[in-house]
Amino acid sequence: MKLTLKSQAAIMATVISVTLVSLFGWSQREPIRREVMAQIKVQQTALVKESADDLKQRLDTYLGVLERTAQQMRTVRFDTPQQEAAFFQSIQPAAGLFNSVFLATAEGTVTSLRPYREGVVGIDIADRDYFKQVMVVDQPTISAPLRNRVGGEPIIILAAPVHDQEGRQVGLIGASLYLLQPNFLGNLRDMHIGQTGHVYLVAHGPTPVFVIHPEADKILAPVDVDPAIAAAFRADPSALPEPGGDVVTKQDVIAAGWTLAAVLPGAEANRQLFIMRQRFRLSLLALAALIGVSVWGAMLWLLRPLGRLHAAMTQLSATDLRDAPPLELPGASEEIEAVSTAFHKLMGEVVRQRAELEAVNDASPLGLFRTNAEGRTVYTNAAYRRQLGATPEEALADVWLARLHPYDVEATTAGWHDAVAHGIGYSAEQRVIVPGAGERLLIVNTAPVRVDGEVIGHVGVMEDITVRARAQQASRVLTKILDSTTDFVAQTDVLGNITYMNPAGRRFAGLAPDVDLNGFTVADFYPPETMDWLREVAVPAAARDGVWIGETTVRGGEGQVVPINHMIIAHRDPAGRMEYFSSVMRDITQDKAAKEALQRSRETLQTVTDALPALVAFIDTDERFRFLNAAYEKAYERPTASMLGQTVRDVVGIDAYGILQGALRHALAGETIVFEREVRGRDLYRCEEISYLPQFDAHGGVTGVHSVTLDITERKKQELRLRALTTTDHLTGLLNRAGFEERLLAALDQARVSSSIGALLLLDLDGFKVVNDTYGHAVGDTLLRTFAQRLARAVRPYDGVARFGGDEFAVILEHLSRPDDAKAVATHILSACNRPFRLSETMVQVGASIGIAVFDSRTLAQSVVFEAADEALYEAKSRGKGLFVSADELSTG
C-alpha cells in the first residue's frame, strides 16, 4: 500500500520530532551530572572551609587562653597541696576548656595534674616533641596527635612556657584534649556530611595519621589503614568526581599542620542524580509521545487542503481537458486562509521561545535593549539596567536620557532621533552619570528591525568600556613617555628576540624609526662578556625577584661600547609563567668617570677611618649607610659590604633603631646631636656615645649625616656603680629616696614624650610597729626585706619599686593602658601583703594602705604627683587601713 504525501509528511515529522527530543535528553545527561556534582562540591567546600576556620579559631583561642595563664604564673612547683589546689582553683575558668591540665618542670618532670590521675605525676615528658619545642623556641605550641602514656587515650597537647620573676624559663603548663571525648575536636568525629558522609582530620608528617576518624580504633592510625579515605586525600580537590565517585573536599589548617576533609560517598551523592535522571527520562518519553501524537494529528489536519486538491485533480484526470469545466474547489480560498491562520496560531509558540530568549539576554554581560518604531524603549535586560543603575520601570521610561552627561545630552539625543527617523543603525560612545558609581563610558550600537521592508523598531547592545578606556589612555601616556625619554627602552621575549625598542634606543643602535625588529636578538647589541653576565646573573635574578638593577655595557650603532645603568623587569602572565622582559638603560659614561674619582677619595678616607677605634659612618637622607669603617665589621660580625646601602633600621635592628631614630632625624634636619645609648642584657652591659654631624651642600641643604660612635662602657660602668651606691636602699635592695625621685622624674619625662599614662603608688605597712616592738628590730628588718621581695614580685619587672625609710614604700607604674589599671595593681599588691609572713619560727600578719596618683603627658612636676599620692595614702589610712584610695576620688569629692 502506497502512503499518501500527507501520511508520509506526518510520519516523517513525527519521527524527526521524537528523535530530536531523545537526542537532546541523551546529550544533557553528563552536563546535568557535572552541574549537580559541582553544586554539591561548592556546598561541601563551604562547609569544610567554615569548619576548618572554626577549628583554627578554636585552637588559637585555646592556645591564647593557655598562654595568658602561663604569663600569670611564676612557678610550676608547690610547697603544699593547699597551694596546688588554690592554683588550680584560680585557673578553673581556663582549665574548664580542656580535658586535663598539667605542669612540668624545665627538666620534663610532671609536677601537677588536674583532674588527678594515678601514675601521671612524676613521669618524664622530656622526649615529647611538644616539650622540646616549647623549651627551645620559648613559645606556645600544639603537639602532634599522640597517645597518653597513662591510659593510652588519643590526645593532643597544648603547651605554653612558664617564666619566673627574672624571666627564666622554669617549665611549662600543658593542657590535653581527648580525641574520643566530647570537645570541639571530638565532636568533629560525629559530624555527618549528608546522611552517610563523614569528616576526617589528618595530621601531616612523614607518616600522616588520622586525628579524627568516624571509627574510634582508627584514630592515630596511619592514613593508609583506610585505603578509600587515603585515596580521597590524595585526589585532586579541584576536580569533579568521576561518575559514581565520592565527593571529596579538603581544607588545610596550616597553624596545626592538619588537613580537614569531608567525604560524601558516591552512592549518596548520585542518589538524587539518579532520581532526577529517572524523572527527566520519563518526562522526555512523555514529551516525545505527546509531540509525536500532536505532530501527527497537526500534520494531517493542516494538510487537509491537499486532500481536496487531490480529489479535484483526480476528477480532472478522468475528464477530457478540452471539455473539462473550470476547476472548482469550493471553499478553497477559505482552506488556504484556514491553513495560514493555523500557521500563524503556531507562532504563539514564539511567545514561549521569546521568554527563553529574554532569560538568555538577562544572563549576558552586555546590555541588550529593544525599542519600538518611535525609539521608545520596550525591553531591557539585567545588564542594561545594571550599567545604568536603573530599576526595570526606570529603564522602560527611557532613564538613559536622564543619565546622560550634561555636556553630551544635545549631541547624543540628536544622533539617536536622526537614526530613528531614517530607520538606520546608530553607534556612539556615551558618558553617563550612574548613581553611586559616578561617570561611566558606554559604547552603544543599534540596528533597525525590518519586516516586509518596514522598520518596526531597533535592537541595541550597550557595553561599559570605562575600565578599558582608562587602560588605553594609560597605555597612550606610557607610549608618549617611552617615546620622549632619553633612556634606552627595549622589550624581548623569553628567547631573547627583540620585540620593541623606543626611539632613543633605535638612535643609539643606529636603527631607522621604521626598521622591522624581527630577526634582532639581544646578542646583536651587547658585547660577549655582557651577554655572559646577563645569562648567568642578571636574567636569573630578574626572573626570581621580578627586577634586577645593575651596571653593564651595550654596543652602539658605530660599534662603540658604553657603560650603562641597566634595569631588567620580568613580566609574568596571570598563571605565573614568564611572558617577556623589559630593559631600561641609561648611558653613564660621565657618571662612571666621576664615580671613579670619588672612589679614589673614598679609599683614602676608608684607610684613615679604618685605623680609628670608633664606629665611623655616613648616612644619607634615606637613612641608608653609604660609608662604613672597618670597626663596623667587628661590631656587627658581618662584612661591611653587606651593610652598605641598607637602612640603619635593617643593620642595627628594630629595638636599637627606636632609640636612634629621633636623634638621627634631628641631625638630618640640620642639628648636631651628641647622646648616649645603653644596651642592657642579662649578662651584658654596653654604653656608647653617639655623635651625629650633618653634612650640608652648597645650597645649605642636608645631604646626610656623619656618625661617630665611641664605646664608653667602662666609664659608664664606673658612673653606674657610684650612682647605685647613692640610689639603693641597703636593707631591701630597692631604690632609696634619691633613686625614687630620679626614677619618678624619668617616668614623667617618658609620659610626656610618648603621651602615655603612669601612676605613683605610696604604701605604708599597717601593724609594722607592733611587730617591731614585739619581736625586735631583727625580725622587723626581716619583715621589711620579705615585704620588699613580695612587693617587687607583685608588679612588672620594669616597674620602679622604692623604700623611703621605715615602713614606707612606693611603686612607679609606667605605660598603663588606662588609669584604672593602677587600681588593679593596687588590689593585687594588697592581696599579696595580706597573706601571713613566715619569719624564721615566727608567723606575723600585717597589711598595707595605698595612695594612688595617676600622671600623664600633662603632669608638670613630680611634687604634684607625690603630694596627690601622699594625700590619698593619708585618706586610705583614715578610712580604716588595708585598702587603697585614688587621688581622683578626692578631687571629685
KOLZA-839959 format. One line per 4 residues: number of its first residue (from 1); their letters; for each residue x, z, y of C-alpha. Coordinates in pm, whole numbers, m for minus. Each point is the difference from the previous one (the first is absolute). Layout:
residues N
NUM	A	X/Z/Y  ...
END
This chain:
residues 893
1	MKLT	0/0/0  145/m107/331  m21/258/274  m140/m91/335
5	LKSQ	218/14/311  m173/310/135  48/178/m339  369/m95/m1
9	AAIM	38/120/360  m177/329/m79  214/62/m311  325/m90/180
13	ATVI	m81/221/300  m88/291/m229  318/m32/m207  220/m24/309
17	SVTL	m166/302/163  27/219/m307  362/m110/m59  107/77/357
21	VSLF	m163/342/m8  173/77/m331  340/m118/129  m42/207/315
25	GWSQ	m81/313/m202  301/m56/m228  236/m53/298  m102/332/157
29	REPI	90/217/m298  366/64/90  m46/29/382  m278/255/m57
33	RREV	221/196/m242  295/2/242  m222/100/291  m151/289/m197
37	MAQI	343/111/m122  138/m22/355  m283/217/134  53/257/m276
41	KVQQ	375/1/69  m49/41/376  m233/297/m52  230/150/m264
45	TALV	308/m53/222  m172/180/289  m88/289/m233  356/24/m135
49	KESA	155/m23/348  m235/271/128  85/219/m302  374/m63/45
53	DDLK	m20/82/372  m195/316/m81  257/93/m268  289/m52/245
57	QRLD	m179/197/272  m71/287/m239  362/3/m123  122/4/362
61	TYLG	m247/278/86  94/213/m300  372/m55/60  m46/83/371
65	VLER	m183/326/m88  281/95/m239  267/m89/259  m168/214/269
69	TAQQ	m24/289/m245  373/m36/m80  88/m2/372  m166/342/39
73	MRTV	202/147/m288  345/162/18  56/102/m364  m105/m88/m356
77	RFDT	62/347/m142  m205/318/39  116/355/m39  m332/134/m128
81	PQQE	m308/m140/m173  m200/107/304  211/m224/227  m44/m288/m245
85	AAFF	m377/54/m13  m18/24/379  190/m327/36  m225/m191/m237
89	QSIQ	m305/151/169  128/m124/339  28/m360/m126  m323/8/m200
93	PAAG	m176/m268/214  289/m240/m58  59/103/m364  m367/m59/m80
97	LFNS	63/m375/30  227/6/m308  m30/103/m364  302/228/33
101	VFLA	268/99/253  349/123/m84  326/98/173  352/m83/m117
105	TAEG	346/96/122  267/m244/115  153/35/m350  m320/m120/m166
109	TVTS	m144/328/m135  m378/45/31  m64/336/172  m380/9/44
113	LRPY	m313/m182/m119  m368/11/87  m209/5/m204  236/195/m221
117	REGV	91/m161/m332  204/160/m274  346/m149/m50  26/m188/331
121	VGID	173/253/229  372/m18/m68  14/m352/m142  265/m240/137
125	IADR	m127/m315/176  338/m110/137  m7/m309/m222  m335/m119/141
129	DYFK	29/m310/223  m227/142/269  217/315/23  316/m208/38
133	QVMV	m159/m218/265  m125/296/209  337/174/m23  197/m314/93
137	VDQP	m209/m160/277  m159/328/125  m338/m173/32  m338/43/m172
141	TISA	m52/m225/m302  m249/m100/m268  126/m3/m358  m48/m266/m260
145	PLRN	m272/94/m251  136/243/m260  m106/251/m262  m9/369/73
149	RVGG	272/181/m191  m241/282/m84  m316/m147/m144  102/m366/9
153	EPII	m281/m107/238  57/m323/196  56/87/366  158/m111/324
157	ILAA	195/236/222  3/11/382  300/192/133  137/99/341
161	PVHD	327/176/99  m1/364/124  257/115/258  107/346/111
165	QEGR	30/117/361  340/m171/38  m139/m331/m125  172/17/m340
169	QVGL	m190/m145/m294  m91/289/m230  m230/m174/m244  m327/m184/m14
173	IGAS	m373/46/m27  m169/m223/m252  m361/m78/m79  m135/m175/m307
177	LYLL	m301/m222/m54  m119/m21/m361  m92/m355/m91  m260/111/m258
181	QPNF	m180/252/222  m248/m60/284  188/m91/319  31/m313/208
185	LGNL	236/m151/m262  m191/117/m305  m325/m133/145  146/m352/6
189	RDMH	4/9/m381  m381/23/m3  m46/m272/261  m182/m305/m136
193	IGQT	17/m360/115  m340/m144/m74  m129/150/m327  294/m52/m235
197	GHVY	301/m45/233  250/272/78  269/92/249  365/28/m105
201	LVAH	290/155/194  354/m91/m102  330/150/118  286/m246/49
205	GPTP	342/49/m153  221/m140/m276  m291/67/m236  m333/m1/189
209	VFVI	m240/266/m125  m368/78/47  m79/266/256  m374/m49/m45
213	HPEA	m159/m153/m313  m359/40/m125  140/121/m331  166/337/50
217	DKIL	255/m50/m279  145/m303/180  82/182/324  381/0/50
221	APVD	27/m256/m282  186/m329/64  m221/m276/133  73/m212/m307
225	VDPA	m197/238/m225  m309/m173/140  89/m372/m31  m320/m118/167
229	IAAA	56/214/310  374/m80/3  m83/m371/4  m249/61/281
233	FRAD	266/176/209  242/m289/m47  m258/m266/85  m5/m173/339
237	PSAL	m235/219/211  m92/m289/229  m114/m233/m280  m360/m15/m116
241	PEPG	m52/96/m363  m24/m271/m262  m343/m53/m159  m82/319/m183
245	GDVV	307/180/137  10/348/152  m23/45/378  314/184/112
249	TKQD	79/131/350  303/206/98  122/195/302  343/161/38
253	VIAA	24/363/117  350/m53/137  68/359/113  m34/128/m358
257	GWTL	134/m306/m182  m336/m53/m175  m235/m292/m54  m378/50/m15
261	AAVL	m188/m263/m198  m360/m62/m92  m85/m202/m310  m351/m131/m55
265	PGAE	m34/m139/m355  m75/m368/m19  m310/64/m212  m166/198/278
269	ANRQ	131/m222/278  m142/m309/m170  m329/158/m113  m180/m66/327
273	LFIM	166/m341/19  m138/m84/m346  m350/110/108  30/m207/319
277	RQRF	110/m302/m203  m291/37/m239  m246/22/287  170/m290/177
281	RLSL	m9/m209/m320  m369/72/m57  m72/m75/366  184/m332/m28
285	LALA	m188/m92/m316  m331/83/164  102/m189/314  114/m301/m205
289	ALIG	m327/m5/m191  m203/37/318  201/m274/171  m30/m227/m303
293	VSVW	m380/38/m20  m40/m26/376  220/m312/28  m175/m162/m296
297	GAML	m345/57/146  108/m84/356  161/m329/m104  m308/m107/m198
301	WLLR	m227/92/291  220/m157/268  32/m326/m195  m374/m51/m49
305	PLGR	0/m298/242  235/m172/m244  m277/21/m263  m249/m167/227
309	LHAA	257/m256/99  79/m57/m367  m372/m53/m80  m38/m236/293
313	MTQL	310/m194/m103  m128/m12/m359  m327/m139/125  184/m259/206
317	SATD	221/m95/m293  m310/m95/m202  m140/m216/275  96/m344/115
321	LRDA	175/59/326  m162/m305/158  m346/143/m70  96/361/46
325	PPLE	m190/184/265  196/188/257  174/307/m146  m212/300/75
329	LPGA	115/355/m52  m290/210/111  141/296/192  356/m122/m43
333	SEEI	87/92/355  m145/345/m54  211/34/m319  315/m94/184
337	EAVS	m97/233/280  m69/273/m255  343/m58/m159  157/23/345
341	TAFH	m195/315/82  102/160/m331  361/m94/68  m13/162/343
345	KLMG	m156/308/m151  302/24/m225  203/33/315  m143/351/23
349	EVVR	277/84/m242  232/m75/285  m123/319/170  152/206/m278
353	QRAE	319/m202/5  13/41/375  m13/379/m41  290/m21/m245
357	LEAV	191/m217/246  m57/253/278  140/275/m228  311/m210/m54
361	NDAS	22/m55/375  m16/374/63  295/47/m234  209/m253/193
365	PLGL	270/131/240  m96/m279/240  m288/37/242  m273/m250/m98
369	FRTN	m308/m81/208  m279/m257/36  m204/m103/303  m314/m201/53
373	AEGR	m14/m329/187  m15/183/335  319/195/m76  m171/335/m65
377	TVYT	157/208/m277  m220/27/m311  246/134/m257  327/201/m4
381	NAAY	205/149/m280  157/345/m10  346/m118/113  m152/m166/310
385	RRQL	m171/326/97  312/202/m72  219/m223/216  m240/35/294
389	GATP	m82/367/m65  m372/m84/m9  m306/109/m197  m204/m266/m185
393	EEAL	m263/10/277  262/m41/273  163/m289/m186  m331/m192/m18
397	ADVW	m53/69/371  318/m203/82  203/312/83  312/m218/m8
401	LARL	m85/m112/352  9/361/122  330/63/m183  182/m291/170
405	HPYD	290/86/229  m123/m19/362  256/m268/84  m112/m221/m294
409	VEAT	m380/22/31  m56/m312/212  232/m238/m187  m104/121/m346
413	TAGW	m377/m19/58  33/m342/165  194/m138/m297  m248/143/m251
417	HDAV	m308/m132/184  163/m345/24  63/m5/m377  m365/102/m68
421	AHGI	m138/m255/242  199/m287/m151  m20/114/m365  376/6/m46
425	GYSA	248/247/m140  145/282/211  349/154/m26  152/259/233
429	EQRV	196/322/31  m208/282/143  104/336/141  m256/272/m63
433	IVPG	m19/368/89  m101/195/m312  m123/361/49  255/240/m140
437	AGER	253/m276/m77  78/m147/341  86/m364/63  12/m229/m304
441	LLIV	79/m371/m32  m235/m207/m217  13/m364/m105  m342/m164/m45
445	NTAP	m76/m334/m169  m348/m146/m48  m149/m319/m144  m352/m145/44
449	VRVD	m243/m1/m293  m172/m337/m28  m309/m84/m204  m124/m360/7
453	GEVI	228/m63/297  m149/285/205  199/311/98  m190/307/m118
457	GHVG	264/260/88  366/97/m20  208/195/m249  321/172/108
461	VMED	300/203/m107  154/279/211  346/141/m73  179/293/169
465	ITVR	351/m125/83  104/288/227  282/120/m223  119/m351/m79
469	ARAQ	m1/m99/367  203/305/95  247/m72/m280  35/m360/120
473	QASR	56/120/355  267/243/m122  160/m283/m197  10/m222/310
477	VLTK	157/280/204  259/58/m273  78/m372/m11  55/m5/378
481	ILDS	233/298/m30  200/m163/m279  17/m328/190  124/164/321
485	TTDF	246/258/m141  374/m71/9  42/169/m338  24/m219/m308
489	VAQT	m309/44/m223  m40/m159/m344  m212/40/m311  84/m83/m362
493	DVLG	m177/13/m332  127/222/m280  235/m279/m116  173/m25/338
497	NITY	m165/m326/118  m47/m15/380  m371/m19/90  11/79/376
501	MNPA	257/11/282  m79/75/364  128/m224/288  296/229/79
505	GRRF	110/m9/m363  m34/m380/m14  210/m41/315  276/222/m138
509	AGLA	m8/m179/m338  7/m342/171  m344/m104/m132  m248/m203/202
513	PDVD	m336/170/72  m187/m246/m227  243/m4/m294  m170/71/m333
517	LNGF	151/318/m152  m85/m107/m353  321/m1/m205  192/252/215
521	TVAD	107/331/m157  168/311/138  331/m119/m150  3/m284/260
525	FYPP	30/252/287  211/293/m128  371/13/m97  73/67/m370
529	ETMD	109/361/58  m325/68/191  m204/m157/m282  169/236/m249
533	WLRE	m84/298/225  m361/m110/36  m46/m46/m374  170/325/m104
537	VAVP	m99/241/278  m234/m112/276  m281/m175/m191  m22/268/m276
541	AAAR	m13/269/270  m275/m183/188  m196/m50/m322  32/371/m78
545	DGVW	m59/150/346  m202/m277/169  264/m66/267  379/m24/28
549	IGET	198/10/326  370/m71/30  268/m232/129  90/m330/m168
553	TVRG	118/m345/110  m176/m336/30  125/m360/33  m117/m208/297
557	GEGQ	m66/m372/28  364/m71/99  138/201/m290  89/307/210
561	VVPI	m47/339/m169  m134/272/229  m78/368/m66  m368/93/11
565	NHMI	m217/308/m8  m215/m82/m303  m340/144/m103  m164/m111/m327
569	IAHR	m368/85/m59  m153/m27/m349  m369/m102/m16  m217/77/m302
573	DPAG	m346/m119/m94  m290/247/m55  100/27/m367  349/117/97
577	RMEY	180/m320/m105  280/m130/221  m138/m289/207  261/m102/262
581	FSSV	277/130/228  35/m4/379  336/15/180  57/94/365
585	MRDI	357/m68/125  175/60/332  341/m127/109  220/308/60
589	TQDK	332/m171/71  44/174/337  m145/328/m129  244/m4/m290
593	AAKE	301/m40/231  m120/290/214  m66/203/m313  355/m55/m124
597	ALQR	143/130/330  m233/296/m19  106/63/m357  363/33/106
601	SRET	m101/260/258  m209/183/m260  293/12/m242  216/164/266
605	LQTV	m274/251/79  m56/63/m371  368/84/m52  m2/253/283
609	TDAL	m327/171/m95  81/13/m371  286/234/86  m236/248/168
613	PALV	m139/300/m199  m342/m44/166  m288/m232/m98  5/m285/257
617	AFID	m276/m263/12  m182/m242/229  m380/m21/m27  m195/m291/154
621	TDER	m337/18/174  m178/m53/m336  172/318/m126  216/m201/m238
625	FRFL	366/76/m70  223/m278/135  333/183/m30  119/281/m229
629	NAAY	344/155/m45  149/92/m337  m121/360/26  m356/m118/m74
633	EKAY	104/m128/m342  122/347/m99  m294/181/162  m272/m207/m171
637	ERPT	197/m100/m314  m79/m369/33  186/m300/146  m34/m43/375
641	ASML	m89/m365/m55  m319/104/m181  m107/210/300  67/m257/275
645	GQTV	m324/m155/120  m210/281/m148  m203/233/218  108/356/71
649	RDVV	m304/116/m196  98/m200/m308  359/133/2  m45/369/85
653	GIDA	m341/51/m164  m346/87/131  66/374/49  325/m46/192
657	YGIL	m148/m283/204  m284/230/109  265/223/160  197/m286/159
661	QGAL	m294/m215/111  m82/168/333  361/19/121  71/m359/m108
665	RHAL	m299/m135/190  100/193/315  350/m154/m29  m151/m349/m44
669	AGET	m190/72/323  334/50/181  72/375/m37  324/150/m131
673	IVFE	m101/248/m271  211/270/m170  m164/227/m256  59/185/m326
677	REVR	m154/m69/m341  m9/253/m283  m44/m84/m368  m99/293/m219
681	GRDL	m39/12/m377  12/254/m279  379/m28/m33  80/m214/303
685	YRCE	27/51/374  136/m260/238  m14/m30/379  84/m308/203
689	EISY	41/m64/371  m148/m342/82  68/m191/322  m205/m307/98
693	LPQF	156/m210/280  m213/m298/118  162/m343/44  m121/m197/303
697	DAHG	12/m376/63  84/m172/330  m361/40/118  m16/371/m75
701	GVTG	m203/m39/m318  83/205/m310  139/m218/m279  63/283/m243
705	VHSV	143/348/m51  349/120/m100  m35/287/m246  276/258/m63
709	TLDI	m63/273/m260  241/296/m38  m13/251/m287  m16/348/164
713	TERK	m110/181/m316  274/263/m5  m43/82/368  m377/21/m47
717	KQEL	29/220/m309  204/249/201  m267/m3/271  m274/49/m258
721	RLRA	183/293/m160  31/166/337  m363/m72/83  m120/132/m339
725	LTTT	166/334/70  m199/31/322  m335/m134/m122  m45/159/m349
729	DHLT	m147/340/m81  258/183/m218  m260/194/m203  m244/m278/m105
733	GLLN	200/m319/55  m280/m130/224  42/m113/360  55/283/245
737	RAGF	m151/19/350  258/m241/146  m43/m243/m287  m378/24/32
741	EERL	4/m87/370  230/m296/m63  m221/m126/m285  m322/45/204
745	LAAL	150/m194/292  97/m282/m238  m351/m2/m152  m161/m31/346
749	DQAR	235/m288/86  m88/m174/m329  m373/41/70  44/m163/341
753	VSSS	209/m288/m137  m219/m80/m304  m337/110/147  m46/228/m301
757	IGAL	m166/342/m49  178/324/m87  m75/373/m9  172/336/46
761	LLLD	m101/289/m232  109/355/95  m22/254/m288  12/381/m2
765	LDGF	6/192/m329  m284/248/m42  114/328/m159  377/m65/12
769	KVVN	73/321/188  m173/206/m270  214/m163/m270  317/48/207
773	DTYG	m77/368/69  m113/72/m357  269/m175/m206  287/m26/244
777	HAVG	175/m275/193  162/m153/m310  m342/m71/m152  m123/m112/341
781	DTLL	286/m251/27  m72/m125/m354  m367/m43/96  100/m202/310
785	RTFA	228/m228/m208  m268/m48/m269  m268/m69/261  231/m250/173
789	QRLA	50/m188/m330  m375/m1/m71  m73/m119/358  255/m283/m27
793	RAVR	m157/m116/m327  m348/5/153  83/m276/251  163/m341/m19
797	PYDG	379/m23/m47  52/m150/346  m219/254/189  191/255/210
801	VARF	m16/367/m115  153/280/213  26/383/23  8/157/342
805	GGDE	96/345/m122  m177/281/m173  m310/m134/m176  m71/m285/245
809	FAVI	20/m358/m131  m83/m350/130  m75/m341/m156  32/m332/187
813	LEHL	m213/m280/m150  67/m363/95  m173/m335/m63  m346/139/m81
817	SRPD	m280/m250/m69  m251/208/198  m5/338/178  m201/171/m277
821	DAKA	291/m58/m243  172/300/164  m293/220/m106  30/m126/m357
825	VATH	370/93/m1  m85/344/144  m256/55/m280  265/m97/m257
829	ILSA	253/243/157  m252/289/2  m77/m68/m366  372/14/m84
833	CNRP	57/319/204  m297/187/m145  143/m7/m352  188/323/m93
837	FRLS	378/9/43  209/132/m292  313/160/149  225/126/m282
841	ETMV	m215/269/m163  m240/20/293  m322/m200/49  m118/m13/365
845	QVGA	m294/m172/171  21/m128/359  m190/m257/198  57/m215/304
849	SIGI	m171/m92/326  54/m350/143  m41/m148/346  m21/m382/25
853	AVFD	74/m224/300  m25/m380/m35  221/m229/214  15/m377/55
857	SRTL	160/m257/232  m170/158/301  157/346/m50  263/50/270
861	AQSV	181/330/m73  78/206/m309  m92/318/191  m360/m126/22
865	VFEA	m16/m49/m379  167/334/m76  m224/198/233  m313/m166/m145
869	ADEA	107/80/m358  97/357/97  m339/57/164  m175/m138/m312
873	LYEA	213/233/m220  m97/299/211  m368/m98/m39  42/m36/m380
877	KSRG	147/350/m31  m275/145/222  m269/m156/m222  117/189/m305
881	KGLF	321/m170/m117  41/m208/m315  m140/m310/174  97/m276/243
885	VSAD	m130/m93/345  56/m333/176  72/m10/375  m267/m265/48
889	ELST	m262/256/m115  105/226/286  m9/m282/256  m355/m89/m101
893	G	m117/359/10
END
